């Protein structure tokens, strides 16, 4: 039995899923203004694809991207 393929998870989606921002617009502004770090480096691309194990720094907190956050194809 094959595993269901996973869809991509973008940086702006991650911030919304974790309730770190209220809207996609807020995520865009915060990312583009340099408030978010990905694996220790400032990331300004809101559509930046994430991988399990990536480390996100935002608002003085650190978050690890977990496999369970990635939607599967049947969750569209």
PyMOL commands that set and color helices and strands:
alter all, ss='L'
color gray80, all
select helices_A, chain A and resi 11-17+24-32+67-69+73-75
alter helices_A, ss='H'
color red, helices_A
select strands_A, chain A and resi 36-38+41-42+55-58+61-64
alter strands_A, ss='S'
color yellow, strands_A
deselect
rebuild
show_as cartoon
